[in-house]
Amino acid sequence: MREVAIVGLGQTPVREHWESNLRDLAVTALRDAMEDAGVDTVDGVCVGNMLSGALSEQEHLGSLIVDYAGLDGVEGMKIEAACGSGAAAIRMAVKAVSSGLMDAVGVVGVEKLTEYSGKYSTAALATAADADYETTMGLSFVGINALLMRRYLYEYKLQKEDFSIFPVNAHKNAVHNPNAMFRHAITNEQYAKSKLIADPINLLDSSPIADGAAAVIVVAKENISRYKGKAVDILACEVGTDTLAIDNREDPLWLRGVERSAKKAYYVSGLSPKDINIFEAHDAFSIITALSLEASGFTEKGNAIKFAERANIGINGTFPMNTSGGLKGRGHPVGATGVYQVVEAAQQLRGTVASPIQVENNKIAMAQNIGGSGATVITTILKQI
């Protein structure tokens, strides 16, 4: 198997893009990544997307985006893994290049969630849960995560306000990310007074749905001299799965999909949690950030908040997290999120991030994209070249 690298990055701002449709966003990000890499074409295109059929009335995205990107005849396919669709598309590109089937693959994650009212987007997002045993019982994703958070607070004798460390950090970093949706800081007091959505989850625990697209060009590492974009190593891009419904899990507070994915990534890369300099967590909800830290091996079970406080997850801390704002500050265009995470991690390793949020002396970055409530997890480890 060949080693692989990323040589091109592209992204649109995360916004409510009323003026752009799904294909416009995708093509813009993909062409930007191709320009960054210095290529006119690729061997294939993998499209990460969850809800184009439900919320944009458009499927068959692979051929659509290849056509409008001017890549006549190039193979293109959509990859769907709920909120993990973006990184799942990168996983498919890595497999295609490492196996030798292709030399260069474009990956674009795209989602447009704001065409319809919140009622429709909430129902569409709930299709990532178990239709027979969760959604038909009235559970939305915020409801599922509220159950997890309530149990976590009870088990580990914590206060709701303890979770403020994660969104406060995310918003502080998003201020300096021009592509972020919410470029304003929040305080612990604002978090504590934020409107409840599903007790105990409040508005500031929750990432916002949005529109956006991000793209990378994945190539064989042996060929990086052919491309103008500064290359970043992909040391690992590994998948772990778990049951779709949380009631089928032995312990709902232990994300086995995260554990499996992270362990595979550490094994393939030859690294351990102690080697990671930057972590891009899937902070769709504050509780998922905590559970991810624990199942990824960064800290003990029930200790995520103490770990975040002790390590200092800010830009100048010993374990910087969500350096461009994460899902909470940047926004969560579901099928694109995993690609945004990898783009932002690669920018950090390239050293091209705006100075207030550029992490110094970083060599290894890890991005973790989670589908559903942890049923599909893709952990990607990148290294500076």
C-alpha positions as a Markdown table, in Angstrom:
| # | Residue | x | y | z |
|---|---|---|---|---|
| 1 | Met | 0.0 | 0.0 | 0.0 |
| 2 | Arg | 1.2 | 3.5 | -0.9 |
| 3 | Glu | 1.6 | 6.4 | 1.5 |
| 4 | Val | -0.8 | 9.3 | 0.9 |
| 5 | Ala | -0.8 | 13.0 | 1.4 |
| 6 | Ile | -3.0 | 16.1 | 0.9 |
| 7 | Val | -1.7 | 18.7 | -1.6 |
| 8 | Gly | -4.8 | 20.9 | -2.1 |
| 9 | Leu | -7.2 | 22.7 | 0.3 |
| 10 | Gly | -10.4 | 24.6 | -0.5 |
| 11 | Gln | -13.4 | 25.8 | 1.5 |
| 12 | Thr | -16.3 | 28.2 | 1.4 |
| 13 | Pro | -17.4 | 30.3 | 4.4 |
| 14 | Val | -19.9 | 28.5 | 6.6 |
| 15 | Arg | -23.1 | 30.6 | 6.4 |
| 16 | Glu | -26.7 | 30.6 | 5.4 |
| 17 | His | -26.0 | 30.7 | 1.7 |
| 18 | Trp | -29.3 | 31.9 | 0.2 |
| 19 | Glu | -27.5 | 33.0 | -3.0 |
| 20 | Ser | -25.8 | 29.6 | -3.7 |
| 21 | Asn | -27.2 | 26.1 | -4.4 |
| 22 | Leu | -25.6 | 22.8 | -3.4 |
| 23 | Arg | -23.6 | 22.4 | -6.7 |
| 24 | Asp | -22.3 | 26.0 | -6.6 |
| 25 | Leu | -20.9 | 25.5 | -3.1 |
| 26 | Ala | -19.3 | 22.1 | -3.9 |
| 27 | Val | -17.8 | 23.2 | -7.2 |
| 28 | Thr | -16.3 | 26.4 | -5.6 |
| 29 | Ala | -14.5 | 24.4 | -2.8 |
| 30 | Leu | -13.4 | 21.7 | -5.2 |
| 31 | Arg | -12.0 | 24.0 | -7.8 |
| 32 | Asp | -10.2 | 26.0 | -5.1 |
| 33 | Ala | -8.6 | 22.8 | -3.8 |
| 34 | Met | -7.5 | 21.9 | -7.3 |
| 35 | Glu | -6.0 | 25.4 | -7.9 |
| 36 | Asp | -4.2 | 25.1 | -4.6 |
| 37 | Ala | -2.7 | 21.8 | -5.7 |
| 38 | Gly | -2.0 | 23.0 | -9.2 |
| 39 | Val | -4.0 | 20.4 | -11.0 |
| 40 | Asp | -6.5 | 20.7 | -13.9 |
| 41 | Thr | -8.1 | 17.3 | -13.3 |
| 42 | Val | -8.2 | 14.3 | -10.9 |
| 43 | Asp | -8.8 | 10.6 | -11.3 |
| 44 | Gly | -11.9 | 10.6 | -9.2 |
| 45 | Val | -14.1 | 12.6 | -7.0 |
| 46 | Cys | -15.7 | 11.5 | -3.7 |
| 47 | Val | -18.6 | 13.6 | -2.4 |
| 48 | Gly | -19.4 | 13.6 | 1.3 |
| 49 | Asn | -23.1 | 14.5 | 1.9 |
| 50 | Met | -25.9 | 13.4 | 4.0 |
| 51 | Leu | -29.1 | 15.2 | 3.2 |
| 52 | Ser | -29.1 | 16.4 | -0.5 |
| 53 | Gly | -32.1 | 14.4 | -1.3 |
| 54 | Ala | -34.2 | 15.4 | 1.7 |
| 55 | Leu | -33.3 | 19.1 | 1.9 |
| 56 | Ser | -32.1 | 20.0 | -1.7 |
| 57 | Glu | -34.2 | 17.5 | -3.6 |
| 58 | Gln | -31.0 | 16.5 | -5.4 |
| 59 | Glu | -29.3 | 13.1 | -5.4 |
| 60 | His | -26.7 | 11.7 | -7.8 |
| 61 | Leu | -24.2 | 14.3 | -6.6 |
| 62 | Gly | -21.1 | 12.6 | -7.9 |
| 63 | Ser | -22.0 | 13.1 | -11.5 |
| 64 | Leu | -23.6 | 16.5 | -10.9 |
| 65 | Ile | -20.5 | 17.9 | -9.3 |
| 66 | Val | -18.0 | 16.3 | -11.7 |
| 67 | Asp | -20.0 | 17.8 | -14.6 |
| 68 | Tyr | -20.2 | 21.4 | -13.2 |
| 69 | Ala | -16.6 | 21.3 | -12.1 |
| 70 | Gly | -15.6 | 20.7 | -15.7 |
| 71 | Leu | -14.2 | 17.2 | -15.1 |
| 72 | Asp | -15.8 | 15.5 | -18.1 |
| 73 | Gly | -15.8 | 11.7 | -17.8 |
| 74 | Val | -14.2 | 11.6 | -14.3 |
| 75 | Glu | -15.6 | 9.0 | -11.9 |
| 76 | Gly | -17.7 | 10.6 | -9.1 |
| 77 | Met | -19.7 | 9.1 | -6.3 |
| 78 | Lys | -21.5 | 10.3 | -3.2 |
| 79 | Ile | -20.5 | 8.9 | 0.2 |
| 80 | Glu | -23.0 | 8.9 | 3.1 |
| 81 | Ala | -22.3 | 8.2 | 6.7 |
| 82 | Ala | -24.6 | 10.7 | 8.5 |
| 83 | Cys | -22.6 | 13.5 | 10.1 |
| 84 | Gly | -19.5 | 11.5 | 9.4 |
| 85 | Ser | -20.0 | 11.7 | 5.6 |
| 86 | Gly | -17.2 | 14.2 | 5.0 |
| 87 | Ala | -14.4 | 12.1 | 6.6 |
| 88 | Ala | -15.9 | 8.9 | 5.1 |
| 89 | Ala | -15.4 | 10.5 | 1.7 |
| 90 | Ile | -11.7 | 11.2 | 2.6 |
| 91 | Arg | -11.4 | 7.5 | 3.8 |
| 92 | Met | -12.6 | 6.3 | 0.3 |
| 93 | Ala | -10.1 | 8.6 | -1.4 |
| 94 | Val | -7.3 | 7.3 | 0.8 |
| 95 | Lys | -8.2 | 3.7 | 0.0 |
| 96 | Ala | -8.3 | 4.5 | -3.8 |
| 97 | Val | -4.9 | 6.2 | -3.8 |
| 98 | Ser | -3.1 | 3.9 | -1.3 |
| 99 | Ser | -4.2 | 0.9 | -3.3 |
| 100 | Gly | -2.8 | 2.3 | -6.5 |
| 101 | Leu | -6.2 | 2.4 | -8.3 |
| 102 | Met | -5.9 | 6.2 | -8.6 |
| 103 | Asp | -3.1 | 8.7 | -8.3 |
| 104 | Ala | -5.1 | 11.8 | -7.3 |
| 105 | Val | -8.6 | 12.0 | -5.9 |
| 106 | Gly | -10.7 | 15.1 | -5.1 |
| 107 | Val | -12.8 | 15.0 | -2.0 |
| 108 | Val | -15.6 | 17.6 | -1.4 |
| 109 | Gly | -17.9 | 17.6 | 1.5 |
| 110 | Val | -21.0 | 19.7 | 1.0 |
| 111 | Glu | -24.3 | 20.4 | 2.7 |
| 112 | Lys | -27.1 | 22.9 | 2.4 |
| 113 | Leu | -29.4 | 22.8 | 5.5 |
| 114 | Thr | -31.1 | 26.1 | 5.5 |
| 115 | Glu | -33.5 | 25.8 | 2.5 |
| 116 | Tyr | -36.3 | 24.7 | 4.8 |
| 117 | Ser | -37.5 | 25.6 | 8.3 |
| 118 | Gly | -35.9 | 24.0 | 11.4 |
| 119 | Lys | -38.8 | 21.5 | 11.6 |
| 120 | Tyr | -37.7 | 19.9 | 8.4 |
| 121 | Ser | -34.0 | 19.9 | 9.0 |
| 122 | Thr | -34.5 | 18.5 | 12.5 |
| 123 | Ala | -36.6 | 15.6 | 11.1 |
| 124 | Ala | -34.0 | 15.0 | 8.3 |
| 125 | Leu | -31.1 | 14.9 | 10.7 |
| 126 | Ala | -33.0 | 12.4 | 12.9 |
| 127 | Thr | -32.8 | 9.9 | 10.0 |
| 128 | Ala | -29.2 | 9.2 | 11.2 |
| 129 | Ala | -30.7 | 7.6 | 14.3 |
| 130 | Asp | -32.6 | 4.3 | 14.6 |
| 131 | Ala | -35.9 | 4.9 | 12.8 |
| 132 | Asp | -37.7 | 2.1 | 14.5 |
| 133 | Tyr | -36.5 | 2.5 | 18.0 |
| 134 | Glu | -35.4 | 6.1 | 18.5 |
| 135 | Thr | -37.0 | 8.6 | 16.1 |
| 136 | Thr | -40.5 | 6.9 | 16.1 |
| 137 | Met | -40.4 | 7.4 | 19.8 |
| 138 | Gly | -40.0 | 11.1 | 19.4 |
| 139 | Leu | -36.2 | 11.3 | 19.9 |
| 140 | Ser | -34.4 | 14.0 | 18.0 |
| 141 | Phe | -30.6 | 14.3 | 18.1 |
| 142 | Val | -30.7 | 17.0 | 20.7 |
| 143 | Gly | -33.0 | 14.7 | 22.8 |
| 144 | Ile | -30.5 | 11.8 | 22.5 |
| 145 | Asn | -27.6 | 13.9 | 23.5 |
| 146 | Ala | -29.6 | 15.4 | 26.4 |
| 147 | Leu | -30.1 | 11.8 | 27.7 |
| 148 | Leu | -26.3 | 11.3 | 27.5 |
| 149 | Met | -25.5 | 14.5 | 29.2 |
| 150 | Arg | -28.0 | 14.0 | 32.0 |
| 151 | Arg | -26.6 | 10.6 | 32.7 |
| 152 | Tyr | -23.0 | 11.9 | 32.6 |
| 153 | Leu | -23.8 | 14.7 | 35.1 |
| 154 | Tyr | -25.4 | 12.1 | 37.4 |
| 155 | Glu | -22.6 | 9.5 | 37.2 |
| 156 | Tyr | -19.7 | 11.9 | 37.7 |
| 157 | Lys | -21.3 | 14.3 | 40.1 |
| 158 | Leu | -20.8 | 17.4 | 37.9 |
| 159 | Gln | -22.6 | 20.7 | 37.4 |
| 160 | Lys | -24.1 | 21.7 | 34.1 |
| 161 | Glu | -21.9 | 24.8 | 34.0 |
| 162 | Asp | -18.7 | 22.7 | 34.1 |
| 163 | Phe | -19.3 | 22.0 | 30.3 |
| 164 | Ser | -18.8 | 25.7 | 29.4 |
| 165 | Ile | -15.1 | 25.2 | 28.8 |
| 166 | Phe | -15.8 | 23.6 | 25.4 |
| 167 | Pro | -18.1 | 26.1 | 23.7 |
| 168 | Val | -16.2 | 29.1 | 25.3 |
| 169 | Asn | -13.0 | 27.8 | 23.8 |
| 170 | Ala | -14.6 | 27.1 | 20.4 |
| 171 | His | -16.1 | 30.6 | 20.1 |
| 172 | Lys | -12.8 | 32.3 | 21.2 |
| 173 | Asn | -11.0 | 30.6 | 18.3 |
| 174 | Ala | -13.8 | 31.2 | 15.8 |
| 175 | Val | -13.4 | 34.9 | 16.3 |
| 176 | His | -10.3 | 34.7 | 14.2 |
| 177 | Asn | -11.6 | 32.3 | 11.5 |
| 178 | Pro | -12.9 | 34.3 | 8.5 |
| 179 | Asn | -14.9 | 31.2 | 7.4 |
| 180 | Ala | -16.6 | 30.7 | 10.8 |
| 181 | Met | -20.4 | 31.3 | 11.1 |
| 182 | Phe | -20.2 | 32.7 | 14.7 |
| 183 | Arg | -17.2 | 35.0 | 15.0 |
| 184 | His | -17.9 | 36.2 | 18.5 |
| 185 | Ala | -16.7 | 35.2 | 22.0 |
| 186 | Ile | -19.0 | 33.9 | 24.7 |
| 187 | Thr | -18.6 | 33.9 | 28.5 |
| 188 | Asn | -19.3 | 31.3 | 31.2 |
| 189 | Glu | -22.1 | 33.5 | 32.4 |
| 190 | Gln | -23.8 | 33.6 | 28.9 |
| 191 | Tyr | -23.4 | 29.8 | 28.8 |
| 192 | Ala | -25.1 | 29.4 | 32.1 |
| 193 | Lys | -28.0 | 31.6 | 31.2 |
| 194 | Ser | -28.5 | 30.2 | 27.7 |
| 195 | Lys | -31.9 | 29.0 | 26.6 |
| 196 | Leu | -32.6 | 25.3 | 27.3 |
| 197 | Ile | -33.4 | 23.2 | 24.2 |
| 198 | Ala | -33.7 | 19.7 | 25.8 |
| 199 | Asp | -32.7 | 19.7 | 29.5 |
| 200 | Pro | -29.8 | 19.8 | 30.3 |
| 201 | Ile | -28.6 | 20.8 | 26.8 |
| 202 | Asn | -28.9 | 24.5 | 26.1 |
| 203 | Leu | -28.4 | 26.6 | 23.0 |
| 204 | Leu | -24.7 | 27.2 | 23.6 |
| 205 | Asp | -24.1 | 23.4 | 24.0 |
| 206 | Ser | -25.3 | 22.9 | 20.4 |
| 207 | Ser | -23.6 | 23.4 | 17.1 |
| 208 | Pro | -25.6 | 25.4 | 14.5 |
| 209 | Ile | -26.8 | 23.9 | 11.2 |
| 210 | Ala | -25.4 | 25.7 | 8.2 |
| 211 | Asp | -24.5 | 25.6 | 4.5 |
| 212 | Gly | -20.9 | 25.1 | 3.3 |
| 213 | Ala | -18.4 | 23.0 | 1.3 |
| 214 | Ala | -14.8 | 22.0 | 1.9 |
| 215 | Ala | -12.4 | 20.1 | -0.3 |
| 216 | Val | -9.0 | 18.3 | -0.3 |
| 217 | Ile | -6.9 | 16.7 | -3.0 |
| 218 | Val | -5.5 | 13.3 | -1.9 |
| 219 | Val | -2.5 | 12.0 | -3.8 |
| 220 | Ala | 0.3 | 9.4 | -3.5 |
| 221 | Lys | 3.0 | 10.7 | -1.3 |
| 222 | Glu | 5.7 | 9.5 | -3.8 |
| 223 | Asn | 4.3 | 12.0 | -6.3 |
| 224 | Ile | 4.0 | 15.2 | -4.2 |
| 225 | Ser | 6.7 | 17.0 | -6.1 |
| 226 | Arg | 4.3 | 17.2 | -9.0 |
| 227 | Tyr | 2.0 | 19.5 | -7.1 |
| 228 | Lys | 2.4 | 23.1 | -6.1 |
| 229 | Gly | 0.4 | 22.8 | -2.9 |
| 230 | Lys | 2.4 | 22.3 | 0.3 |
| 231 | Ala | 1.9 | 18.6 | 1.2 |
| 232 | Val | 0.6 | 17.2 | 4.5 |
| 233 | Asp | 1.0 | 13.5 | 5.4 |
| 234 | Ile | -2.1 | 11.4 | 6.0 |
| 235 | Leu | -0.7 | 9.0 | 8.5 |
| 236 | Ala | -4.1 | 7.3 | 9.2 |
| 237 | Cys | -7.8 | 7.6 | 8.3 |
| 238 | Glu | -9.6 | 4.9 | 10.1 |
| 239 | Val | -13.2 | 3.9 | 10.8 |
| 240 | Gly | -14.8 | 2.5 | 13.9 |
| 241 | Thr | -18.5 | 1.6 | 14.3 |
| 242 | Asp | -21.0 | 1.0 | 17.1 |
| 243 | Thr | -24.7 | 0.3 | 17.4 |
| 244 | Leu | -27.0 | 2.9 | 15.8 |
| 245 | Ala | -29.3 | 3.2 | 18.8 |
| 246 | Ile | -27.8 | 4.1 | 22.2 |
| 247 | Asp | -30.0 | 1.8 | 24.1 |
| 248 | Asn | -28.3 | -1.2 | 22.4 |
| 249 | Arg | -24.9 | -0.2 | 23.9 |
| 250 | Glu | -23.5 | -1.8 | 27.0 |
| 251 | Asp | -22.5 | 1.6 | 28.3 |
| 252 | Pro | -24.0 | 4.6 | 26.5 |
| 253 | Leu | -21.4 | 6.9 | 28.1 |
| 254 | Trp | -18.6 | 5.0 | 26.3 |
| 255 | Leu | -18.3 | 5.7 | 22.6 |
| 256 | Arg | -17.0 | 2.4 | 21.3 |
| 257 | Gly | -17.0 | 3.7 | 17.7 |
| 258 | Val | -14.6 | 6.4 | 18.8 |
| 259 | Glu | -12.4 | 4.0 | 20.8 |
| 260 | Arg | -12.2 | 1.6 | 17.8 |
| 261 | Ser | -11.5 | 4.3 | 15.3 |
| 262 | Ala | -8.9 | 6.0 | 17.4 |
| 263 | Lys | -7.1 | 2.8 | 18.3 |
| 264 | Lys | -6.9 | 1.8 | 14.7 |
| 265 | Ala | -5.6 | 5.3 | 13.8 |
| 266 | Tyr | -2.9 | 5.1 | 16.5 |
| 267 | Tyr | -1.9 | 1.6 | 15.4 |
| 268 | Val | -1.7 | 2.5 | 11.7 |
| 269 | Ser | 0.2 | 5.8 | 12.4 |
| 270 | Gly | 2.5 | 4.2 | 15.0 |
| 271 | Leu | 1.5 | 7.0 | 17.4 |
| 272 | Ser | -0.2 | 7.3 | 20.8 |
| 273 | Pro | -2.5 | 9.9 | 22.3 |
| 274 | Lys | 0.5 | 11.6 | 23.8 |
| 275 | Asp | 1.9 | 12.4 | 20.3 |
| 276 | Ile | -1.1 | 14.5 | 19.3 |
| 277 | Asn | -0.4 | 18.2 | 19.2 |
| 278 | Ile | -3.8 | 19.4 | 18.0 |
| 279 | Phe | -7.3 | 17.8 | 18.3 |
| 280 | Glu | -10.2 | 18.8 | 16.1 |
| 281 | Ala | -13.1 | 17.3 | 18.0 |
| 282 | His | -16.6 | 16.7 | 16.7 |
| 283 | Asp | -18.3 | 19.1 | 19.1 |
| 284 | Ala | -21.8 | 18.8 | 17.7 |
| 285 | Phe | -22.9 | 18.9 | 21.4 |
| 286 | Ser | -20.7 | 19.6 | 24.4 |
| 287 | Ile | -21.3 | 16.1 | 25.8 |
| 288 | Ile | -19.9 | 14.5 | 22.7 |
| 289 | Thr | -16.7 | 16.5 | 23.1 |
| 290 | Ala | -16.2 | 15.0 | 26.6 |
| 291 | Leu | -17.1 | 11.5 | 25.6 |
| 292 | Ser | -14.7 | 11.7 | 22.6 |
| 293 | Leu | -11.8 | 12.9 | 24.7 |
| 294 | Glu | -12.3 | 9.9 | 27.0 |
| 295 | Ala | -12.8 | 7.2 | 24.3 |
| 296 | Ser | -9.9 | 8.5 | 22.2 |
| 297 | Gly | -7.6 | 7.8 | 25.1 |
| 298 | Phe | -6.7 | 11.3 | 26.1 |
| 299 | Thr | -8.0 | 11.0 | 29.6 |
| 300 | Glu | -9.8 | 8.6 | 31.9 |
| 301 | Lys | -13.5 | 7.9 | 31.9 |
| 302 | Gly | -15.5 | 10.7 | 33.5 |
| 303 | Asn | -12.4 | 13.0 | 33.6 |
| 304 | Ala | -12.8 | 15.0 | 30.4 |
| 305 | Ile | -13.6 | 18.3 | 31.9 |
| 306 | Lys | -10.8 | 18.1 | 34.5 |
| 307 | Phe | -8.5 | 17.1 | 31.6 |
| 308 | Ala | -9.6 | 20.1 | 29.5 |
| 309 | Glu | -9.0 | 22.5 | 32.5 |
| 310 | Arg | -5.6 | 21.0 | 33.4 |
| 311 | Ala | -4.3 | 20.7 | 29.8 |
| 312 | Asn | -5.6 | 24.1 | 28.8 |
| 313 | Ile | -7.3 | 23.4 | 25.4 |
| 314 | Gly | -6.7 | 27.0 | 24.2 |
| 315 | Ile | -4.4 | 27.9 | 21.4 |
| 316 | Asn | -1.4 | 28.5 | 23.7 |
| 317 | Gly | -2.2 | 25.5 | 25.9 |
| 318 | Thr | -0.7 | 22.1 | 26.0 |
| 319 | Phe | -3.6 | 20.5 | 24.1 |
| 320 | Pro | -5.2 | 22.9 | 21.6 |
| 321 | Met | -8.7 | 21.9 | 20.5 |
| 322 | Asn | -11.0 | 23.1 | 17.7 |
| 323 | Thr | -8.5 | 25.8 | 16.7 |
| 324 | Ser | -10.8 | 27.3 | 14.1 |
| 325 | Gly | -13.9 | 27.2 | 16.2 |
| 326 | Gly | -15.0 | 23.6 | 15.8 |
| 327 | Leu | -18.6 | 22.7 | 14.9 |
| 328 | Lys | -19.8 | 25.1 | 17.6 |
| 329 | Gly | -18.1 | 28.2 | 16.4 |
| 330 | Arg | -17.5 | 27.5 | 12.7 |
| 331 | Gly | -20.9 | 25.8 | 12.2 |
| 332 | His | -21.9 | 22.3 | 11.2 |
| 333 | Pro | -22.8 | 21.8 | 7.6 |
| 334 | Val | -23.2 | 18.1 | 8.3 |
| 335 | Gly | -21.9 | 16.3 | 5.3 |
| 336 | Ala | -19.1 | 18.8 | 4.9 |
| 337 | Thr | -18.0 | 19.0 | 8.5 |
| 338 | Gly | -15.4 | 16.1 | 8.4 |
| 339 | Val | -13.7 | 17.8 | 5.4 |
| 340 | Tyr | -13.6 | 21.2 | 7.1 |
| 341 | Gln | -11.9 | 19.5 | 10.1 |
| 342 | Val | -9.2 | 18.0 | 8.0 |
| 343 | Val | -8.7 | 21.3 | 6.0 |
| 344 | Glu | -8.3 | 23.2 | 9.2 |
| 345 | Ala | -5.9 | 20.7 | 10.7 |
| 346 | Ala | -3.9 | 20.7 | 7.5 |
| 347 | Gln | -3.8 | 24.5 | 7.5 |
| 348 | Gln | -2.3 | 24.4 | 11.0 |
| 349 | Leu | 0.4 | 22.0 | 9.9 |
| 350 | Arg | 1.1 | 24.1 | 6.9 |
| 351 | Gly | 1.5 | 27.1 | 9.2 |
| 352 | Thr | -0.9 | 29.2 | 7.1 |
| 353 | Val | -3.5 | 30.0 | 9.8 |
| 354 | Ala | -4.0 | 33.6 | 11.0 |
| 355 | Ser | -1.6 | 34.3 | 13.8 |
| 356 | Pro | -4.0 | 34.6 | 16.7 |
| 357 | Ile | -5.0 | 30.9 | 16.2 |
| 358 | Gln | -1.9 | 29.5 | 14.7 |
| 359 | Val | -0.5 | 26.8 | 17.0 |
| 360 | Glu | 3.3 | 27.0 | 17.3 |
| 361 | Asn | 5.6 | 24.0 | 17.2 |
| 362 | Asn | 2.9 | 21.6 | 16.1 |
| 363 | Lys | 3.8 | 18.5 | 14.0 |
| 364 | Ile | 0.8 | 16.1 | 14.5 |
| 365 | Ala | -2.9 | 16.9 | 14.2 |
| 366 | Met | -5.9 | 14.6 | 14.7 |
| 367 | Ala | -9.4 | 15.2 | 13.4 |
| 368 | Gln | -12.4 | 13.1 | 14.5 |
| 369 | Asn | -15.7 | 13.1 | 12.6 |
| 370 | Ile | -18.7 | 11.4 | 14.2 |
| 371 | Gly | -21.8 | 10.1 | 12.4 |
| 372 | Gly | -25.0 | 9.9 | 14.4 |
| 373 | Ser | -24.5 | 9.5 | 18.1 |
| 374 | Gly | -21.3 | 7.6 | 17.6 |
| 375 | Ala | -22.3 | 4.8 | 15.2 |
| 376 | Thr | -19.7 | 5.8 | 12.6 |
| 377 | Val | -16.5 | 7.5 | 13.5 |
| 378 | Ile | -13.6 | 8.4 | 11.3 |
| 379 | Thr | -10.3 | 9.4 | 12.9 |
| 380 | Thr | -7.7 | 11.1 | 10.7 |
| 381 | Ile | -4.1 | 11.7 | 11.8 |
| 382 | Leu | -2.0 | 14.2 | 9.8 |
| 383 | Lys | 1.7 | 15.0 | 10.0 |
| 384 | Gln | 3.7 | 18.0 | 8.9 |
| 385 | Ile | 6.1 | 17.3 | 6.1 |
